[in-house]
Amino acid sequence: MAQPSTTTTPVEKDNKRITTGWTFYDWANSVYPLVITSSIFPIYWGSMVKAVTNTDSGKTPVEFLGMHVPGTSLQNYSVSAAFLIIALISPLLTALADFSGRKKLFLQIFCYIGAISCAALYFFEPSTFTISVFVFIMATVGFSGSIVFYNSYLPDISSEEKFDSLSARGFSMGYIGSVLLLVLCLMLIQGPTLSGTPMFGLTTGEATRYSFLLTGIWWAGFAQIPFFTLPADPGRPAGAASESGWLLNGFRELGKVWEETKKQPNLKRFLLAYFTYNMGVQTVMYVATLFGSEELKLETSALIQTILLLQIVGILGAYLFAKLSERIGNTRALSWAVFIWMLICIAGYFVQAGWSFYVLAAVIGLTMGAVQSLSRSTYSKIIPENTPNSAAYFSFFDVTEKVGIVIGLIVFGGISQIMDGNMRYSILALIVFFILGLIFLLQLRGRKLREDAPDAPAVFPGPPPASAVASTPLGVKS
């Protein structure tokens, strides 16, 4: 890892080398949610549950730390545990990163924790089931933790009028990169040779485990591009407390940001809106594969094709809604996306296997990329401009997302259990989250998004230079 610099040279915004390098972390890390969270790993997890329990069902209870937990539920609990860990530690760690001036270092640490743990899933076999659950949790912690620091670079390296387009470009890079690796992994797992055996003489299980190894290598390898191109860590400013006081000052920095957020009503309104509508979005994304396999009885090949469709259409959605936001404003564009999600919930109740399912998947992909990309850029427009606490501010954004996912999955599972396993009612019930999110978003219409906290630290000791005035938009559409 590169050692932090002690210089405090301002970061040049809209530098093509820096912004392009930043988008490559999306390219690097997006393989994890696609290969591990959504497609190959859940299928492999089910096969391991069957192997451990000697049954034909991935729902069979498996022994874990003295408890008997249904196999599918254990995976959901593992994801929830990872998110709760990040929700608890990220505010403090981001405050530490801001105070110490070592945001890139924290990004690197979480990246390597996630990538190494992901690669270590290569050793996931029935004999290592319990330890592999913890490895999976660590991989998810690494992924989720690194995203906080990565997202916080957006307002640091880009001018405000380019937030939407740069955020969309990052998500598009992630979709493209993850699809490429997924195709490579599928070729490795399913591609037959002339003799009818898997490629390179590997069994399906061995090839699947190699895909986890490849995912970790891809993630850590391509992450070197942003690590080399993003600005060097400035280190602690002159006169800052000694390194032994990092932890105490981290708490102080977090408290300072928390007090600042209380004076920014638009920020609180947006976080409340994001918490509700994103709860629905993320829940659908996490249960889509399970809904297709259990409710619609789709084959594995059809599920993989659907996931690929979601990723490809997501590219179009990210750019389409970025352009829409330029014309009508961020909150209006987000409101339209959330309204479409409400229609998706209704359609999900009636959808059947066949053409209607693929049409619905295409619409989900279109709005999935839009909501994720626009939410990130909109939040960047709301937090104080040029704040030195960007990582801490984005930790609140991330905690909102993670807590929402946990609640969404619990609600979805609870309704499904009450309705005797029928997930259609759970999908329909998610419309409540989108209705609430839309109501909170509409409260931001007609308002200027940014309302800097009165006590936020000034960027310039005197009047800003002319270049800063020229590059700052007079107002931001809401």
C-alpha positions, -999 to +999 in steps of 0.1 A: +000+000+000+012+034-009+023+056+021+002+087+027+017+120+016+019+149+040+011+174+012-022+192+011-024+201-026-060+206-037-074+178-059-079+188-095-116+182-103-127+166-136-092+154-143-098+127-169-070+104-155-084+106-120-121+102-129-114+073-153-093+056-127-121+061-101-146+043-123-123+013-126-130+005-089-166-001-100-152-024-128-131-042-101-155-047-073-189-052-091-179-088-099-185-096-063-222-088-061-228-104-095-208-136-092-209-141-054-241-125-043-265-130-072-255-159-095-229-186-091-222-186-053-259-190-042-262-221-065-230-235-051-242-227-015-273-248-021-252-277-034-230-276-003-261-276+020-273-307+001-239-323+005-236-316+042-272-327+050-273-356+025-306-344+011-320-331-022-331-297-008-311-265-002-337-255+024-328-284+047-316-273+082-278-274+085-259-275+118-241-243+124-224-234+158-247-259+176-279-245+159-300-260+131-307-234+105-323-238+071-296-236+044-312-208+024-319-188+056-283-192+068-270-175+037-294-146+042-284-144+079-247-143+069-254-113+045-274-095+072-246-101+097-220-086+074-242-056+067-248-050+104-211-052+111-205-025+085-234-004+098-218-004+132-182+003+124-182+024+092-193+057+108-163+055+132-139+043+105-149+069+080-145+096+107-110+082+114-102+083+077-113+119+074-094+130+105-062+111+096-063+121+059-059+084+049-091+077+030-073+057+002-056+036+029-089+025+043-103+019+008-073-004+002-077-023+035-113-031+029-107-040-007-080-065+002-100-080+031-129-086+006-108-098-023-087-122-003-117-136+015-135-140-018-105-159-033-105-180-001-140-193-009-120-216-033-116-238-002-154-239+004-163-277+006-185-297+029-156-303+053-150-266+056-187-254+057-186-236+090-154-217+085-165-209+049-196-191+063-173-168+082-151-163+052-182-153+032-192-128+059-157-113+058-158-110+020-191-092+022-177-069+049-148-061+027-170-053-003-195-032+017-168-013+036-147-004+006-178+010-012-182+036+015-148+051+009-150+047-029-183+066-031-170+094-009-144+103-036-172+114-061-176+149-047-138+152-042-128+145-078-158+158-099-175+192-103-211+192-093-226+194-128-208+162-137-218+141-106-247+124-124-228+115-156-197+103-137-217+082-113-236+067-142-202+059-159-190+042-128-220+019-125-219+012-163-182+002-159-192-021-131-220-037-151-197-043-181-168-057-161-190-080-140-208-094-171-174-102-187-161-121-157-195-139-152-193-151-189-158-163-184-168-182-152-198-197-169-175-209-198-152-225-172-181-242-154-203-252-182-182-252-214-178-288-226-148-300-245-150-324-274-148-353-250-179-341-231-160-333-199-158-298-184-130-275-197-095-281-185-105-314-171-122-298-140-153-311-124-182-287-121-175-282-084-138-275-090-146-251-118-171-233-096-145-228-069-120-215-094-146-189-103-145-176-067-107-175-069-109-156-103-133-131-088-110-123-059-080-119-083-101-097-107-112-075-078-078-069-063-060-068-097-081-041-113-083-022-081-047-012-086-058+012-113-078+035-090-052+030-063-025+044-086-047+072-101-067+085-071-050+114-052-025+104-026-036+105+010-027+140+024-021+127+059-029+146+090-029+184+087-003+204+105-011+208+141-034+178+143-034+155+173-009+127+175-016+093+160-022+079+194-053+101+196-069+088+164-096+068+180-107+096+204-106+121+175-125+097+153-153+098+178-151+136+179-151+139+141-181+116+139-199+137+165-191+169+145-206+155+113-236+142+132-242+177+145-238+192+110-264+168+096-290+181+121-287+215+106-294+202+070-331+193+067-327+184+030-300+158+038-323+142+064-352+142+040-332+126+013-317+099+036-353+091+048-364+088+012-334+067+003-339+045+033-375+036+023-373+033-015-339+016-016-352-009+010-375-021-017-350-020-045-323-039-027-347-065-014-359-073-049-323-075-061-314-100-034-345-122-037-348-121-075-329-154-080-348-171-052-381-159-066-373-172-101-361-206-089-387-213-061-418-194-073-414-196-111-395-229-111-370-215-137-339-236-147-305-224-136-296-214-172-327-192-174-318-175-141-283-168-153-296-153-186-320-131-166-291-119-144-271-110-175-301-092-189-304-071-157-267-061-159-268-051-196-300-031-194-287-015-162-261+003-183-288+019-204-308+028-174-279+045-156-272+068-186-308+073-196-318+086-161-286+107-159-297+125-190-332+128-176-319+144-144-301+170-165-335+180-180-358+178-151-336+176-120-324+148-097-353+143-074-379+144-102-359+118-122-356+097-090-393+101-084-401+087-119-378+057-112-395+050-079-429+052-095-418+026-120-407+004-091-442+006-077-455-008-110-429-035-109-442-047-075-477-050-090-464-068-121-443-091-099-475-104-082-489-115-116-458-125-135-454-160-149-424-179-164-420-169-201-419-136-220-436-116-192-408-125-168-381-113-192-400-081-199-403-075-161-365-083-157-357-057-184-377-030-166-360-039-133-326-036-149-335-003-164-346+012-131-320-007-110-291+012-126-310+045-125-318+044-088-283+033-077-265+058-099-288+088-093-290+082-055-252+084-052-249+115-073-279+132-056-264+126-022-231+141-034-250+173-043-266+176-009-236+172+014-216+204+021-195+213-009-158+205-006-163+191+029-132+175+044-156+149+060-169+133+028-162+098+039-180+103+072-210+118+053-211+088+030-210+064+060-245+077+069-256+070+033-242+035+036-256+028+070-290+039+057-287+014+028-274-015+049-300-012+077-327-009+050-316-041+033-317-060+066-352-047+074-364-054+038-352-090+039-368-096+073-401-081+061-400-101+028-392-133+046-418-128+073-446-121+049-436-151+028-436-173+059-471-160+069-484-167+035-471-203+035-441-196+014-459-176-014-434-149-023-458-131-046-475-114-016-441-104-003-432-087-037-466-069-037-461-057-001-428-040-011-449-013-028-454+003+006-417+011+008-418+028-027-449+048-018-432+061+013-400+068-006-419+087-033-437+108-006-404+118+010-388+126-024-417+148-033-409+169-002-376+179-019-392+191-051-387+228-057-360+231-031-323+238-036-306+205-027-276+218-008-280+236+025-245+238+040-244+234+077-237+268+094-207+254+113-192+235+084-155+243+079-148+268+053-129+257+022-112+290+016-099+314+043-111+343+022-130+349-009-128+319-033-106+322-063-122+331-096-117+295-109-138+281-081-166+306-087-166+298-124-168+261-118-195+262-092-231+260-105-254+288-093-280+263-082-288+226-085-321+214-098-341+194-073 
